Structures are given as C-alpha cells and as structure tokens.
Amino acid sequence: MNKNILYVFLFSTLFLACKPKKEKQTQPFAAFTSGTLRNDKGITEGEYQITKVSDGDTFWCVNRESKKIKVRLIGIDAPEPRNYFHKKEQPYGKEASKYAEQLLMDQTVRLEFDVNPLDQYGRTLAYAYLTDGTFVNEKIMKDGYAVLMTIPPNVKYEQRLVEAQKYARNHLLGLWKNRL
C-alpha cells in the first residue's frame, strides 16, 4: 500500500512539474521619438513602397532604408482568398484580393498608426493613404471589398468606415451585390 501511495505521489509530482506555464501577454505600445510615432518594432509612421499584396486587407511594404514590414489595415476585414492556417476561403475573397492588388501594388503609401500599432500576430496595424490622399482603408470598404471590423482601442476612423460600409451596401457594390 505504501508503494502505491509513493507511485501516486511521484506521478502527481511529475505531472505538476510538466504542466506548461502560461506566458505573460504583453501589449504592444507606441512611443514618440523625435516627434514621430513609432511602434515597439521600431517602425515609424511615414512613406512606404508596397511590394506584395497578401489579400484584401494585408500587404508587405518597405521604407527608404529597405526595412520590410507586413501591414494589416485597421478597421476593415476582407474575405479570405484561400485556405490557410485556421481560416477558410470565403466567397468574394479572390475578388477582394485582386481589387487590393490593383489598387496598391507598386504604390507608395503613407502609414498612420492608432493606439495599438501591432496585432497578436506581430503585423503592423495601420491606416494607409495613397500619394493622392486617398484613404485606402475607407476606399476598400466603400467599394464593397471589405466589411467593418473595429477592435478597440483602434477606432480613430470608425465612423468614416461605418459610413463607407453603408454606402457600399446601399449601392450593392462588391461583396454586397448578392447579399440583399
């Protein structure tokens, strides 16, 4: 009997010792350096050249120092064009990706951050503007290639994006064509 108790004690000790530890979640933050907003990866607001469009709301770009970053547009959610990781291909995903590629590929954009400049995957979260002043996040939404997705505290332009979505829905643009 003492032998059984010893086995239970050893097993429970080993089980508890092997239990995975929870990692402490850290919130990305923005900081000011020389009057320029930057995120904790050292990415600063400013002009970037787009080198690749991943899908309707995500792209890769480089700055003048050839620093490459992945950007996820704040406030919008475009349908997925293909299956990857835990996400499945969604209707109108290929069209949204093609639209974003035509709009953005090889363009120069100015990036602007909100409160949290990084998402849980380490992507830079930003609002993007073309050199002619076009607000990219709003244009994609207004033309019907994305839906509203706001995650506090990044809600600086939420009302503009709400109005853009209403416009696309009311005019049956993009993904709204077959929804009503």
Buried (B, 14 or more C-beta within 10 A) or exposed (E): EEEEEEEEEEEEEEEEEEEEEEEEEEEBEBEEEEEEBBBEEEBBBBEBBBEEBBBBBBBBBEBEEEEEBBBBBBBBBBBBBEEEEEEEEBEBBBBBBBBBBEBBEEBEBBBBBBBBBBBEEEBBBBBBBBEEEEBBBBBBBBBBBBBBBBEEEBBBBBEBBBEBBEBBBEEEBBBBEEEE
